[in-house]
Amino acid sequence: MSSSQIHLGIIAGAGQFPFMVLEGAQRAGCRVTVVGLSGLADPALAGMADRFYWAGIAKMGRWIRLLRRTASDQVILAGAVTKTCMYGRFRLLKMLPDWTSARIWFFQIPDKRNDTVLTAVADEFAKYGIIMQECTQYTKEHFAGEGVLSKAQPSESQRKDAKFGWDIAKQMGLLDIGQSVAVKETEVIAVEAIEGTDRMIERAGQLCSRGGWAMIKVAKPNQDMRFDVPTIGPDTISNLQRHGATMLVIEAGKTVIIDKEATLSAADKTGMVVVGC
């Protein structure tokens, strides 16, 4: 099948990544249907997609019906979706999951780790002939490169923190807990779980008020490139700077940088070290 024949569906969460996937797919000649997750996706996506629909975060049955209606036989998950909403008060009343979502969440999966949940989602799509693709299939030019990406160079102590934190973050990824760890002087300050990277950065800043710490963000050792790929952007740099971080270490070739030029420019303005390993 040529790229012009591909009917691609995008399940769009928050942030700029859905725009990047949509633009890349359209450049490749795909016909793109976007299902925007209510309360998360940017409404501006509607003006760019070939077809656009809204759906709830726990309405997987509707996602599938919409993609089948538009003859989409491939799908990409793009954009942020935090799991904290799954554990709030009155979650069932707020989310009103359909039967497909409820069956997977409550009865089908053995645990609620990201890979477990998202693999089950991919398997459910596949039952209907909709194959989940790597989320970076149309955005590979946005991957982080290898080496020091900022004008500022890491000190010897920062290099030690980077190596120390890298090993810890990889172990966390192996357990599918989170992607990021905050480190200072070869001590772990904070780790990321379901709260997400931004909340972890805030917590690290509170716990290390004198600043000078590093964040290391990596892919899992067995990273499934269909989902949950590490991503940073200008907002990440701003948040790190605001909370006292002086170095960001990311995995080259597996971390997506939203607006790479603006992200690295923001780092240079603050003197932050950014390294791709």
C-alpha positions as CSV (number, residue, x, y, z in Angstrom):
1,M,0.0,0.0,0.0
2,S,1.4,3.4,-0.9
3,S,1.4,6.2,1.6
4,S,-1.3,8.0,-0.4
5,Q,-3.6,5.1,0.3
6,I,-3.0,5.0,4.1
7,H,-6.0,6.1,6.1
8,L,-4.5,7.0,9.5
9,G,-6.3,7.6,12.7
10,I,-4.8,9.8,15.5
11,I,-6.1,9.6,19.0
12,A,-5.1,13.0,20.2
13,G,-4.3,14.0,23.8
14,A,-2.8,17.3,25.1
15,G,0.1,19.3,23.8
16,Q,1.8,19.9,20.5
17,F,2.8,16.3,19.6
18,P,-0.6,15.5,17.9
19,F,0.0,18.5,15.5
20,M,3.5,17.1,14.7
21,V,2.2,13.7,13.9
22,L,-0.7,15.1,11.9
23,E,1.6,17.3,9.8
24,G,4.1,14.6,9.2
25,A,1.4,12.1,8.2
26,Q,-0.2,14.5,5.8
27,R,3.2,15.3,4.2
28,A,3.6,11.6,3.7
29,G,0.3,11.6,1.8
30,C,-1.9,10.0,4.5
31,R,-5.6,10.7,4.9
32,V,-5.9,11.5,8.6
33,T,-8.8,11.2,10.9
34,V,-8.3,12.8,14.4
35,V,-10.2,11.7,17.4
36,G,-9.6,14.5,20.0
37,L,-9.9,13.5,23.6
38,S,-12.3,15.8,25.3
39,G,-10.7,18.3,27.7
40,L,-7.2,17.4,26.4
41,A,-6.9,17.8,22.7
42,D,-6.4,21.3,21.1
43,P,-9.5,22.3,19.1
44,A,-7.2,23.7,16.4
45,L,-6.6,20.2,15.3
46,A,-10.1,20.2,13.8
47,G,-9.0,22.7,11.2
48,M,-6.1,20.6,10.0
49,A,-7.4,17.0,10.0
50,D,-9.3,15.5,7.0
51,R,-11.9,14.5,9.6
52,F,-12.2,15.4,13.2
53,Y,-14.3,14.0,16.1
54,W,-14.5,14.5,19.8
55,A,-14.6,11.5,22.2
56,G,-14.2,11.0,25.9
57,I,-11.0,9.6,27.4
58,A,-12.8,6.5,28.5
59,K,-14.9,6.0,25.3
60,M,-12.7,3.5,23.5
61,G,-15.7,1.9,21.8
62,R,-16.4,5.2,20.2
63,W,-12.8,5.6,19.1
64,I,-13.0,2.3,17.3
65,R,-16.4,3.1,15.7
66,L,-15.2,6.4,14.4
67,L,-12.0,5.0,12.9
68,R,-13.9,2.1,11.2
69,R,-16.5,4.6,9.9
70,T,-13.6,6.5,8.2
71,A,-11.9,3.3,6.9
72,S,-8.8,4.0,9.1
73,D,-6.8,0.8,9.3
74,Q,-3.9,2.3,11.2
75,V,-3.8,4.4,14.4
76,I,-1.3,6.4,16.4
77,L,-1.7,7.6,20.0
78,A,-0.3,11.1,20.3
79,G,-0.3,13.6,23.1
80,A,-0.3,13.6,26.9
81,V,-2.9,11.8,28.9
82,T,-2.3,11.8,32.7
83,K,-3.4,8.8,34.7
84,T,-4.1,10.9,37.8
85,C,-7.7,11.4,36.6
86,M,-8.2,7.6,36.9
87,Y,-7.9,7.8,40.7
88,G,-9.8,11.0,41.6
89,R,-13.0,11.1,43.6
90,F,-16.2,10.1,41.7
91,R,-14.0,9.0,38.8
92,L,-16.7,6.7,37.3
93,L,-19.3,9.5,37.3
94,K,-16.8,12.0,35.8
95,M,-15.5,9.7,33.1
96,L,-18.5,7.5,32.4
97,P,-16.5,4.7,30.7
98,D,-18.1,2.8,27.9
99,W,-18.2,-1.0,28.1
100,T,-15.1,-1.5,26.0
101,S,-13.0,0.8,28.3
102,A,-14.5,-0.6,31.5
103,R,-13.9,-4.2,30.4
104,I,-10.2,-3.5,29.7
105,W,-9.6,-1.4,32.8
106,F,-11.4,-3.4,35.4
107,F,-11.5,-7.0,34.1
108,Q,-9.0,-7.7,31.3
109,I,-5.6,-6.3,32.4
110,P,-3.6,-7.8,35.4
111,D,-2.1,-4.4,36.4
112,K,-2.5,-0.7,35.5
113,R,1.1,0.1,34.4
114,N,1.3,2.1,31.2
115,D,2.7,-0.7,29.0
116,T,0.0,-3.1,30.3
117,V,-2.8,-0.7,29.6
118,L,-1.6,0.5,26.2
119,T,-0.8,-2.9,24.9
120,A,-4.3,-4.0,25.8
121,V,-5.6,-0.9,23.9
122,A,-3.5,-1.8,20.8
123,D,-4.8,-5.4,21.0
124,E,-8.4,-4.2,21.1
125,F,-7.8,-2.0,18.0
126,A,-6.2,-5.0,16.2
127,K,-9.4,-7.0,16.7
128,Y,-11.1,-4.6,14.3
129,G,-8.3,-4.5,11.8
130,I,-6.8,-1.2,13.1
131,I,-3.1,-1.6,13.6
132,M,-1.3,0.7,16.1
133,Q,1.8,2.2,14.6
134,E,4.9,3.7,16.2
135,C,3.9,7.2,17.4
136,T,7.1,8.6,16.0
137,Q,6.7,7.1,12.5
138,Y,6.1,10.5,11.0
139,T,8.2,12.6,13.3
140,K,11.6,11.0,13.4
141,E,13.3,14.3,12.5
142,H,12.3,15.6,15.9
143,F,14.4,13.0,17.9
144,A,17.1,14.3,20.1
145,G,20.6,14.0,18.8
146,E,23.6,12.6,20.6
147,G,26.1,14.8,22.5
148,V,25.9,18.1,24.3
149,L,23.0,20.0,22.6
150,S,23.3,23.2,24.6
151,K,26.0,25.9,24.5
152,A,26.7,25.3,28.2
153,Q,29.0,22.3,28.8
154,P,28.5,19.9,31.7
155,S,30.9,20.0,34.7
156,E,32.6,16.9,36.1
157,S,30.1,16.7,38.9
158,Q,27.2,17.0,36.4
159,R,28.7,14.2,34.4
160,K,28.7,12.0,37.5
161,D,25.1,12.9,38.2
162,A,24.2,12.1,34.6
163,K,25.7,8.6,34.7
164,F,24.3,7.9,38.2
165,G,20.8,9.1,37.3
166,W,20.9,7.3,33.9
167,D,21.3,3.9,35.5
168,I,18.6,4.6,38.1
169,A,16.1,5.9,35.4
170,K,16.7,2.8,33.3
171,Q,15.9,0.5,36.2
172,M,12.7,2.5,36.8
173,G,11.8,2.1,33.1
174,L,12.4,-1.6,33.3
175,L,9.8,-1.7,36.0
176,D,7.5,0.6,34.0
177,I,7.2,3.1,36.9
178,G,8.3,6.4,35.1
179,Q,10.7,8.0,32.7
180,S,12.4,10.6,34.8
181,V,14.6,11.0,37.9
182,A,16.0,14.1,39.6
183,V,19.5,13.8,41.0
184,K,22.0,16.0,42.9
185,E,25.4,15.0,44.0
186,T,24.7,11.3,43.1
187,E,21.6,11.3,45.3
188,V,18.1,10.7,44.1
189,I,15.8,13.7,44.9
190,A,12.6,12.6,43.2
191,V,11.3,10.0,40.8
192,E,8.4,10.2,38.3
193,A,5.3,8.1,38.7
194,I,1.8,8.7,37.5
195,E,1.9,12.4,38.3
196,G,4.0,13.1,35.2
197,T,7.3,14.9,34.5
198,D,6.1,18.5,35.3
199,R,4.8,17.6,38.7
200,M,8.0,15.6,39.5
201,I,10.0,18.7,38.6
202,E,8.0,20.9,40.9
203,R,8.5,18.4,43.8
204,A,12.2,18.2,43.1
205,G,12.4,21.9,43.3
206,Q,10.7,21.9,46.7
207,L,12.9,19.2,48.0
208,C,16.1,20.8,46.8
209,S,15.5,24.5,47.3
210,R,19.1,25.5,46.7
211,G,18.9,24.2,43.1
212,G,21.7,22.8,41.0
213,W,20.1,19.5,40.4
214,A,19.8,17.4,37.2
215,M,16.9,15.7,35.5
216,I,17.5,12.5,33.6
217,K,14.7,11.3,31.2
218,V,15.0,8.1,29.3
219,A,13.1,5.5,27.3
220,K,12.4,2.1,28.9
221,P,15.1,-0.5,28.1
222,N,12.4,-2.4,26.2
223,Q,10.6,0.7,24.9
224,D,7.6,0.1,22.8
225,M,7.7,2.9,20.3
226,R,4.0,2.8,19.7
227,F,3.3,4.7,22.9
228,D,4.7,6.6,26.0
229,V,7.8,7.8,24.1
230,P,9.8,10.4,26.2
231,T,9.0,14.0,25.1
232,I,10.4,17.4,26.1
233,G,9.8,20.9,24.9
234,P,10.2,24.6,25.7
235,D,7.8,24.2,28.7
236,T,10.0,21.5,30.1
237,I,13.0,23.9,30.1
238,S,11.0,26.7,31.6
239,N,9.7,24.4,34.4
240,L,13.2,23.0,35.1
241,Q,14.7,26.5,35.3
242,R,11.9,27.8,37.5
243,H,12.5,24.9,40.0
244,G,16.3,25.1,40.1
245,A,17.5,22.4,37.7
246,T,20.7,23.2,35.8
247,M,21.0,20.1,33.6
248,L,18.7,17.9,31.5
249,V,19.9,14.6,30.2
250,I,17.7,12.8,27.5
251,E,18.0,9.7,25.4
252,A,19.2,10.4,21.9
253,G,17.2,8.8,19.1
254,K,14.3,8.0,21.4
255,T,13.3,11.3,22.9
256,V,11.1,13.7,20.9
257,I,11.9,17.4,21.2
258,I,8.8,19.6,20.6
259,D,10.0,22.6,18.6
260,K,13.7,21.7,18.9
261,E,15.0,25.2,18.0
262,A,12.9,26.9,20.6
263,T,13.7,24.3,23.3
264,L,17.4,24.6,22.9
265,S,17.3,28.3,22.6
266,A,15.4,28.5,25.9
267,A,18.1,26.3,27.5
268,D,20.9,28.5,26.2
269,K,19.2,31.7,27.5
270,T,19.1,30.2,31.0
271,G,22.6,28.5,30.8
272,M,21.1,25.1,31.2
273,V,23.1,22.1,30.1
274,V,21.2,19.7,27.7
275,V,22.8,16.4,26.8
276,G,21.7,13.6,24.5
277,C,23.1,10.2,25.5
